[in-house]
Amino acid sequence: MSTAEENIFDLVNRLDAPSLRRLCDQAGAALARKDQEGPHRRLSQGSACQAALFSVPKDIRHLDADELDRLTKAFVAWRDAARTPSIRRARERMRLVYAMLRVSGAKLGEVLAVNERTDIDRARSTVRFAGSREDDSPRKVVVPRDFLDDVERFAASPVNRALRGELFRLDPGFVRRKLYEQARRAGLPPGRVSPTSLRHSRAVELLRSGVPLPVVQMMLGHSSVVLTSIYCSFSDTDCQRIVSRCVAKETRMKTSARNTFFGTVSSVRKSPLFTEISLTTATGEEVVSVITNESFERLGLSEADPVTALVKAPWVLVGKDEFRAKTSARNCFSGKVTSIRGDGVAVEIMGELLSGTPMCALITAESVESLDLKEGDPVWFFFKAFSVIINVQ
């Protein structure tokens, strides 16, 4: 678990029940948007979040992303193979029940009790579940909007008028049989596919997506976070792998770039190909970076977000006079030389900006001689916007 995730987890634990429910809705909405962007998208091996690095206990029956995809496609193919419109409608109704189990993580009894006219809020993409016991508190779970669109189309059809308010109210035994049938068609062991295994699968999916444990608890309706924690187990190997990644990441951060600016995004300007990001540091420097639009979308940045700007030493230019040293570099800061160290070919110039921010430049020995640089000299440090690496970790 990363430091950011630990901080979030600590804050979540301090929330009262109403606040936690609101957070649950927001987290579900974010996950629903991800589902709409591309179901079952996987993080690359190099960017996998720490939350995904856990093992699921063997006694927890669940399906992985590929198996869930195969099961979903089996239901769609079964519906599309219907010979008559009435059979297709009946199969579509069953598919919607399956989809509700799949995306909500609710119990079978909770799903079958849903009234699509009163329990679904399309504006917020939520489904209200009353709970399977009388003393259970109602909860709202965010689900993908495209699923709710399918429900609305089915319920709005004039031929389905008699089902309004009871669309999901099928016989539990019938639902279980159809799950087993489609599991066989998908090439899955029938014993692994059930309403309970779909509930487990959704819980594991949420946790691997980085949703905090207490939020998953609220979405599933568990009375305690201890019940939700059964889905993830960290073995010695898992712990070693997580710590190793953190150590490797820290090492990369320390060695890949000598110049670091901590701040918040103050402005964003986009073009057809690139995005210009300005960040303002706590000491008042404004650093400008230009990255591709694809990188900007991947980072998910917006104004006021905390970020780190990194600049490697060879990308930093040094000049004694701001006007004589004018270049196309967008970033220009005044400072002084604090030390000079070289080997006759390359020279490391250590400096300090007026704000106290340390700077490092790597230039040739000839450049040092032509500039007549000495310790204590006032200088200007320059670097181009394309040389600035943005890090949001």
C-alpha positions in Angstrom: 0.0 0.0 0.0 1.4 3.4 -1.0 1.8 6.3 1.4 -1.1 8.1 -0.3 -3.3 5.1 0.1 -2.4 4.7 3.7 -3.3 8.3 4.3 -6.6 7.9 2.6 -7.3 4.7 4.6 -6.6 6.6 7.8 -8.9 9.4 6.9 -11.7 7.0 5.9 -11.5 5.3 9.2 -12.2 8.6 10.9 -15.4 9.3 9.0 -18.8 8.9 10.5 -21.4 6.6 8.8 -23.2 9.3 6.7 -19.9 10.7 5.4 -18.7 7.2 4.6 -21.9 6.5 2.6 -21.3 9.6 0.6 -17.7 8.6 -0.1 -19.0 5.1 -1.1 -21.3 6.7 -3.7 -18.5 8.8 -5.1 -16.0 6.0 -5.2 -18.6 3.8 -7.0 -19.2 6.6 -9.5 -15.5 6.9 -10.3 -15.3 3.1 -10.8 -18.4 3.1 -12.9 -16.8 5.8 -15.2 -13.8 3.5 -15.5 -16.0 0.6 -16.5 -17.6 2.7 -19.2 -14.3 3.9 -20.5 -13.2 0.3 -21.0 -14.4 -2.8 -19.2 -11.8 -5.0 -17.6 -9.0 -2.5 -18.4 -5.7 -3.8 -16.9 -2.9 -1.8 -15.5 0.5 -2.5 -17.1 3.0 -4.5 -15.0 5.1 -1.4 -14.5 2.2 0.8 -13.3 0.2 -1.7 -11.2 -1.1 -0.1 -8.1 0.0 -1.4 -4.8 -3.6 -2.3 -3.9 -3.7 -4.9 -6.6 -0.7 -6.8 -5.1 -2.6 -9.2 -2.8 -3.7 -12.8 -2.9 -7.3 -14.0 -2.6 -7.7 -16.8 0.0 -8.4 -20.2 -1.7 -11.7 -20.7 0.1 -13.1 -17.5 -1.5 -14.7 -18.6 -4.8 -14.5 -15.8 -7.3 -14.0 -15.2 -11.0 -11.2 -13.2 -12.5 -11.7 -10.5 -15.2 -11.3 -12.9 -18.2 -13.8 -15.4 -16.7 -16.3 -12.6 -15.9 -16.0 -11.4 -19.5 -16.6 -14.9 -20.9 -19.7 -15.3 -18.7 -21.1 -11.9 -19.7 -20.6 -12.8 -23.4 -22.3 -16.2 -22.9 -25.4 -14.4 -21.6 -25.4 -12.0 -24.5 -25.0 -14.8 -27.1 -27.8 -16.8 -25.3 -30.1 -13.9 -25.6 -29.3 -13.2 -29.2 -29.9 -16.8 -30.2 -33.5 -16.6 -29.2 -35.9 -17.8 -31.9 -38.9 -15.5 -31.1 -39.3 -12.0 -29.7 -41.0 -13.3 -26.5 -38.1 -15.7 -25.8 -35.6 -12.9 -26.4 -37.4 -10.7 -23.9 -37.4 -13.4 -21.3 -33.7 -14.0 -21.8 -32.9 -10.3 -21.7 -34.7 -10.1 -18.4 -32.6 -12.8 -17.0 -29.4 -11.2 -18.5 -30.3 -8.0 -16.6 -30.6 -9.9 -13.4 -27.2 -11.4 -14.0 -25.8 -8.0 -14.9 -27.2 -6.5 -11.7 -25.5 -9.2 -9.7 -22.3 -8.7 -11.6 -21.9 -4.9 -11.2 -23.5 -4.3 -7.8 -22.0 -7.0 -5.6 -25.4 -7.4 -4.0 -26.9 -10.6 -2.7 -29.4 -12.5 -4.8 -32.3 -11.7 -2.5 -31.5 -8.0 -2.6 -31.3 -8.0 -6.4 -34.6 -9.8 -6.8 -36.3 -7.3 -4.5 -35.3 -4.3 -6.6 -38.1 -2.1 -8.0 -36.6 -0.5 -11.0 -39.2 2.3 -10.8 -38.4 3.4 -7.3 -35.0 2.0 -6.4 -33.0 3.2 -9.4 -31.7 6.8 -9.7 -30.3 7.3 -13.2 -29.1 10.8 -12.5 -26.7 9.5 -9.9 -26.3 6.0 -11.4 -27.3 4.3 -8.2 -29.4 1.4 -7.2 -31.0 1.3 -3.7 -30.9 -2.0 -1.8 -33.0 -2.4 1.2 -30.9 -5.2 2.7 -31.6 -8.9 3.1 -32.6 -8.6 6.8 -35.2 -6.4 8.5 -32.6 -4.6 10.6 -30.3 -3.9 7.6 -30.0 -0.2 6.7 -30.7 0.7 3.1 -27.7 1.4 1.0 -27.1 2.9 -2.4 -24.6 1.4 -4.9 -23.3 3.1 -8.0 -23.4 1.0 -11.1 -22.4 1.7 -14.8 -24.7 4.0 -16.6 -24.8 1.8 -19.7 -26.3 -1.0 -17.6 -29.1 1.4 -16.3 -29.7 2.4 -19.9 -30.4 -1.2 -20.8 -32.8 -1.5 -17.8 -34.7 1.6 -18.8 -35.0 0.5 -22.5 -36.4 -2.9 -21.4 -38.8 -1.4 -18.8 -40.0 1.3 -21.3 -41.0 -1.2 -23.9 -44.8 -1.4 -24.2 -44.7 -5.2 -24.4 -43.1 -5.2 -21.0 -45.7 -3.0 -19.3 -46.9 -5.9 -17.1 -43.4 -6.2 -15.6 -43.0 -2.6 -14.5 -41.9 -2.5 -10.9 -41.2 -6.2 -10.9 -38.6 -6.6 -13.6 -36.0 -8.2 -11.3 -38.4 -10.4 -9.4 -37.6 -13.8 -10.8 -37.6 -17.2 -9.0 -34.2 -17.6 -7.1 -34.0 -21.3 -8.2 -34.5 -20.3 -11.9 -31.8 -17.6 -11.6 -29.3 -20.1 -10.2 -30.1 -22.7 -12.9 -29.5 -20.1 -15.6 -26.2 -19.1 -14.1 -25.0 -22.7 -14.1 -26.1 -23.2 -17.7 -24.2 -20.1 -18.9 -21.2 -21.1 -16.9 -21.1 -24.3 -18.9 -21.5 -22.4 -22.1 -18.6 -20.1 -21.1 -16.4 -23.1 -20.3 -16.4 -22.4 -16.6 -16.9 -25.0 -13.8 -20.6 -24.6 -12.8 -19.6 -24.9 -9.1 -17.6 -21.7 -9.4 -20.5 -19.6 -10.7 -23.2 -18.6 -8.3 -24.7 -15.4 -6.9 -22.3 -15.6 -4.0 -19.2 -16.0 -6.3 -20.3 -13.0 -8.3 -20.6 -11.0 -5.1 -17.1 -12.1 -4.2 -15.8 -11.3 -7.6 -17.1 -7.7 -7.4 -15.5 -7.3 -4.0 -12.1 -8.5 -5.3 -12.5 -6.3 -8.4 -13.2 -3.2 -6.4 -10.2 -3.8 -4.0 -7.8 -4.5 -6.9 -9.0 -1.2 -8.4 -7.8 0.6 -5.3 -11.1 1.3 -3.6 -10.5 1.5 0.2 -11.6 -1.4 2.3 -14.2 0.6 4.3 -15.8 1.8 1.1 -16.1 -1.7 -0.3 -17.6 -2.6 3.1 -20.3 0.0 2.7 -21.0 -1.0 -0.9 -21.5 -4.7 0.0 -23.5 -3.9 3.1 -21.1 -5.6 5.5 -21.6 -4.8 9.2 -17.9 -4.7 9.8 -14.7 -4.1 7.8 -13.4 -7.4 9.2 -16.0 -9.2 7.0 -14.7 -7.4 3.9 -11.1 -8.1 4.7 -11.6 -11.8 4.0 -11.2 -11.1 0.3 -7.5 -10.1 0.5 -4.6 -11.7 2.1 -1.0 -10.5 2.1 1.5 -13.4 2.1 5.2 -12.9 3.0 5.9 -12.9 -0.8 3.2 -10.2 -1.4 4.7 -8.0 1.4 8.2 -8.4 0.0 7.0 -7.6 -3.5 5.2 -4.5 -2.4 8.1 -3.2 -0.3 10.5 -4.0 -3.1 8.5 -1.9 -5.5 8.4 1.0 -3.1 12.1 0.8 -2.5 12.8 0.7 -6.2 10.5 3.6 -6.8 12.2 5.6 -4.1 15.6 4.8 -5.7 14.4 5.9 -9.1 13.1 9.1 -7.7 16.4 9.9 -6.0 18.7 9.1 -9.0 16.8 9.9 -12.2 16.5 13.7 -11.7 18.6 16.0 -9.6 16.2 18.9 -9.6 12.9 18.6 -7.8 10.1 21.2 -7.5 7.1 20.4 -5.3 3.9 22.4 -5.9 0.3 22.5 -7.2 -1.1 22.9 -10.7 -1.9 26.5 -11.2 -3.0 26.4 -14.8 -3.6 24.0 -17.7 -3.7 24.9 -21.4 -4.4 22.4 -24.1 -3.6 22.2 -27.8 -4.5 19.5 -30.3 -1.3 17.6 -29.5 0.1 18.9 -26.2 -0.9 20.2 -22.8 1.0 23.0 -21.0 0.9 22.6 -17.3 2.1 25.4 -14.9 2.8 24.6 -11.3 3.5 27.0 -8.4 5.8 25.9 -5.7 5.4 26.7 -2.0 8.3 29.2 -2.4 6.7 31.0 -5.3 8.5 29.6 -8.4 6.4 28.9 -11.4 7.5 25.9 -13.4 6.1 25.2 -16.8 5.9 21.7 -18.4 4.7 20.6 -21.8 3.5 17.0 -22.1 1.5 15.0 -24.6 -2.3 15.0 -24.3 -2.2 11.3 -23.8 0.1 11.7 -20.8 -2.1 14.4 -19.4 -5.2 12.2 -19.6 -3.3 9.3 -18.1 -2.1 11.4 -15.1 -5.7 12.7 -14.6 -4.5 16.2 -13.6 -6.6 19.2 -12.8 -6.0 22.6 -11.3 -4.9 22.6 -7.6 -3.7 19.0 -7.8 -0.4 18.5 -5.9 2.4 17.5 -8.3 6.2 17.1 -8.5 8.3 18.5 -11.3 11.6 16.8 -12.1 14.4 18.1 -14.3 17.6 16.1 -15.0 20.9 17.9 -14.5 22.0 17.6 -18.2 18.9 19.5 -19.3 19.6 22.6 -17.2 21.5 25.5 -18.9 23.5 28.0 -17.0 24.1 31.7 -17.9 25.6 34.7 -16.1 23.4 37.3 -17.8 19.7 36.7 -18.2 19.4 38.8 -21.4 22.6 37.5 -23.1 21.6 33.9 -22.2 18.1 34.3 -23.5 17.0 31.0 -25.1 13.7 29.4 -26.0 13.6 27.8 -22.5 10.3 28.7 -20.7 11.8 28.2 -17.2 14.4 30.8 -16.0 15.4 31.2 -12.4 17.9 33.5 -10.7 20.4 32.0 -8.2 24.0 31.6 -7.3 26.8 28.9 -7.7 27.4 27.0 -4.5 30.0 24.5 -5.7 31.8 23.4 -8.9 33.0 19.8 -9.4 34.4 18.3 -12.6 36.7 15.8 -14.2 38.1 17.9 -17.0 35.3 17.0 -19.4 32.0 17.4 -17.6 31.4 19.7 -14.7 28.7 19.5 -12.1 27.4 23.0 -11.1 25.6 23.0 -7.8 23.5 26.1 -7.2 20.8 27.6 -5.1 17.8 29.8 -6.2 16.9 33.0 -4.4 14.2 31.0 -2.6 16.7 28.5 -1.3 15.7 25.7 -3.8 18.8 23.7 -4.7 19.7 23.3 -8.4 22.1 21.1 -10.3 23.4 21.5 -13.8 25.8 19.3 -15.8 27.7 21.2 -18.4 31.1 20.9 -20.3 34.4 22.1 -18.9 34.7 24.5 -21.9 31.4 26.1 -20.9 32.6 26.7 -17.4 35.8 28.4 -18.7 33.9 30.6 -21.2 31.5 31.7 -18.5 34.3 32.1 -16.0 32.2 30.5 -13.4 33.3 30.6 -9.7 31.7 29.6 -6.5 29.4 32.4 -5.2 28.8 33.9 -8.7 25.2 35.0 -9.5 23.8 32.9 -12.4 20.6 32.1 -14.2 19.3 28.5 -14.5 17.3 27.7 -17.6 15.4 24.6 -18.8 12.8 24.0 -21.5 9.2 23.0 -20.7 9.7 19.8 -22.6 12.5 18.9 -20.2 10.2 18.9 -17.2 8.9 15.5 -16.0 5.6 15.6 -14.1 5.1 13.1 -11.3 1.8 12.7 -9.4 2.8 9.9 -7.1 
